[in-house]
Amino acid sequence: MRRALLALVLIMGLAGCQTVGGWWDDWFGSSNKTPPAPLVTFKPSLEVTLRARADIGGAGGSVFTPALTKEGLFAAGYDGKIARFDAGTLKEIWRVKTDKKLSGGVGAGDGLVVVGTPKGEVLAYDMNGKARWQAQVTSEVLSAPQVADDLVLVRSGDGRVFALSAADGKRKWLYQRAVPSLTVRSFGGVMVDQNAVFAGFGGGKLVALALEDGNVGWEAPVAQPHGVSELERIADITSNPVTDGREVCAVAFQGRVACFEMRTGNLIWARDMSSVAGMAIDARNVYVSDVNGTVHALDKTTGGSFWKQDKLAHRQLSAPLVYRGYVVVGDVQGYVHFLSREDGAFAARIATDGSPIRARPVALTDGVLVQTKKGGLFVLGLR
């Protein structure tokens, strides 16, 4: 792993820092690839079917996450297309071409659809695809903006968090902090809950900001950098924190997974773990896809191991989704795996288009949606 990281340290010019570009396999050279573990055979306990399919265009070197609102499903691709679909059937309602390359999206809510570009442009459209406004942040937008309480929260690649007016895109507040000299290229954004904005940063810090004005409520270490070399000392939070209204949890690459009290930032528990893809939370557990391809279910109260599924080694899993008694993850070959929430056993598996699934699956009213690197959108039904 260390040789692979060293081979891909790229000079990005972001505040003078260096970025380890592309943890996932298809951004490495072929000499650094570790073959995915073979798919195991099992007797399915769940029937999963393909209910609908559409295409939005490839993701390039970015990760695009579809957005679901009461108005429908919104998706975007690297080549600049944004589209609105019926969430159940994937019937296309409209599609616009922005004439710009996109790198972050989609955020949707409060009548807006928002995407970002590699040049730090933030583009907002209404629910009918009409352009509303354009704003500028300081560097590339790699994650989906979040829309909340008349604000659009945008995470830029240089570690800043911008709050823009949902009405016209004007800046309301800005949070910035020092960036470590060497960081992992991160597609992590922000999580908004209880009038607070939670964001993880390079160096393993989790920060809670007031949604209204960006003031820091608290800051806590998820991981502490350690080791001799700069590579060994990377301990970045590269995925979105997760919350349940009382706790907020985050996981760091080469670091730990940790949960904190949302209001105070007091540590509840922490344990060593490494992840770039991220995690999910429900009433009982937190679920983590680690860098080795193992899915962990950890007790939300103590951090104790409830179960782990290690038969997906090196399959470069997406962040998990908890859906109707199952934990759902996508992998580098475009398979979607359904694991029992009770013990992690394989319940079902279905193929998509053969390209990596980087974004967390999305829960629909009646099914699960995934977006692939090739730009395929797939609605999966459960029987």
Buried (B, 14 or more C-beta within 10 A) or exposed (E): EEEBBEEBBEEBEBBEBBBBBBBBBBEBEEEBEBEBBEBEEEEEEBEBEEBBEBBBBBBBBBBBBBBBBEBBBBBBBBBBBBBBBBBBEBEEBBBBEBEBBBBBBBBBBBBBBBBBBBEBBBBBBEBEBEEBBEBEBBBBBBBBBBBBEEBBBBBBBBBBBBBBBBBEBEEBBBBBBEBBEBBBBBBBBBBBBEEBBBBBBBBBBBBBBBBBEBEEBBEBBBBEBEEEEBBEBBBBBBBBBBBBEEBBBBBBBBBBBBBBBBEEBEEBBBBEBBBBBBBBBBEEBBBBBBBBBBBBBBEBEEBEEBBBBEBBBBBBBBBBBBBEEBBBBBBBBBBBBBBBBEEBBBBBBBEBBEBBBBBBBBBBEEBBBBBBBBBBBBBBBBE
